[in-house]
Amino acid sequence: MVRSFKSVWDALADAPEQVASLRARSALMQQITEVIETSGWTRMEVGTKCDSHTTADE
């Protein structure tokens, strides 16, 4: 028997709250990817900018 779902998130999650969380996290990752790509940052630059242990002054 084949099951069908509205979305991949519905297939992965058991509760509507989990589906909503997965959708929000996916949208956030897409936005982060867009910022990185449009900024032309290298992996090293992204790592430096995302390092929570550094400050803007370092």
C-alpha positions as a Markdown table, in Angstrom:
| # | Residue | x | y | z |
|---|---|---|---|---|
| 1 | Met | 0.0 | 0.0 | 0.0 |
| 2 | Val | 1.3 | 3.4 | -1.0 |
| 3 | Arg | 0.6 | 6.4 | 1.3 |
| 4 | Ser | 0.5 | 9.9 | -0.1 |
| 5 | Phe | 1.1 | 13.2 | 1.8 |
| 6 | Lys | 0.5 | 16.9 | 1.1 |
| 7 | Ser | 4.2 | 17.6 | 1.5 |
| 8 | Val | 7.4 | 16.0 | 2.5 |
| 9 | Trp | 7.1 | 17.7 | 5.9 |
| 10 | Asp | 3.7 | 15.9 | 6.4 |
| 11 | Ala | 5.4 | 12.6 | 5.6 |
| 12 | Leu | 8.3 | 13.3 | 8.1 |
| 13 | Ala | 6.4 | 14.7 | 11.1 |
| 14 | Asp | 3.7 | 13.2 | 13.3 |
| 15 | Ala | 2.1 | 16.4 | 14.6 |
| 16 | Pro | 1.0 | 19.6 | 12.9 |
| 17 | Glu | 3.3 | 21.6 | 15.2 |
| 18 | Gln | 6.2 | 19.5 | 13.9 |
| 19 | Val | 5.2 | 20.2 | 10.3 |
| 20 | Ala | 5.0 | 23.9 | 11.0 |
| 21 | Ser | 8.5 | 23.8 | 12.6 |
| 22 | Leu | 10.0 | 22.0 | 9.7 |
| 23 | Arg | 8.5 | 24.4 | 7.2 |
| 24 | Ala | 9.8 | 27.4 | 9.2 |
| 25 | Arg | 13.3 | 25.9 | 9.5 |
| 26 | Ser | 13.3 | 25.1 | 5.8 |
| 27 | Ala | 12.3 | 28.7 | 4.9 |
| 28 | Leu | 15.0 | 30.1 | 7.2 |
| 29 | Met | 17.7 | 27.9 | 5.6 |
| 30 | Gln | 16.6 | 29.1 | 2.2 |
| 31 | Gln | 16.8 | 32.7 | 3.2 |
| 32 | Ile | 20.3 | 32.1 | 4.8 |
| 33 | Thr | 21.4 | 30.4 | 1.6 |
| 34 | Glu | 20.1 | 33.3 | -0.5 |
| 35 | Val | 22.0 | 35.9 | 1.6 |
| 36 | Ile | 25.2 | 33.8 | 1.4 |
| 37 | Glu | 24.9 | 33.4 | -2.4 |
| 38 | Thr | 24.0 | 37.0 | -3.1 |
| 39 | Ser | 26.9 | 38.2 | -0.9 |
| 40 | Gly | 29.4 | 36.0 | -2.6 |
| 41 | Trp | 30.9 | 34.9 | 0.7 |
| 42 | Thr | 33.3 | 32.0 | 0.8 |
| 43 | Arg | 32.9 | 29.1 | 3.2 |
| 44 | Met | 35.6 | 30.7 | 5.4 |
| 45 | Glu | 33.7 | 34.0 | 5.5 |
| 46 | Val | 30.4 | 32.3 | 6.3 |
| 47 | Gly | 32.1 | 30.4 | 9.1 |
| 48 | Thr | 33.6 | 33.5 | 10.5 |
| 49 | Lys | 30.3 | 35.4 | 10.3 |
| 50 | Cys | 28.3 | 32.6 | 11.9 |
| 51 | Asp | 30.8 | 31.8 | 14.6 |
| 52 | Ser | 28.9 | 32.6 | 17.8 |
| 53 | His | 32.2 | 32.9 | 19.8 |
| 54 | Thr | 33.4 | 36.0 | 18.0 |
| 55 | Thr | 32.2 | 39.5 | 18.1 |
| 56 | Ala | 32.0 | 42.2 | 15.4 |
| 57 | Asp | 35.0 | 43.9 | 16.9 |
| 58 | Glu | 37.3 | 40.9 | 16.5 |
